[in-house]
Structure formats: structure tokens, C-alpha cells
């Protein structure tokens, strides 16, 4: 029972600390994940919130990160 509780506690902690899609580094000035895939607005996921707009004839494409 103790091992089960310990495993569950560790799993929850890992999920809480790793769940965020935002930049973890508090010193980051800019973090664009480009994960929204539509429109011309690009949201900055760092704490500074330096959002931007895509200019020109850029198009969203589905891609694969490897």
C-alpha cells in the first residue's frame, strides 16, 4: 500500500510540474510554440507576453517535430 501511494504521489507531482505548455525558464524573454495553427496572431508563452503578428504571405502547415 505504501509503494502504491508513493507511486501515485510521484506521478501526480510529475504531471503537475510537466503539464504546462508554457516556457519553464523564468528568464525567457520570448517563447513562440506556433502550436495554435491559425490566424496571424502568434502568442508568446513566456512570462513577458510579447505577442506578435505574422506579416506577409505565411501559411500554416501541419508538421512533425522529431
Secondary structure by P-SEA (a helix, b strand, c coil): caaaaaaaaaaaaaaaaacccccccccccccccccccccccccccccccbbbbbccbbbbbbbbcc
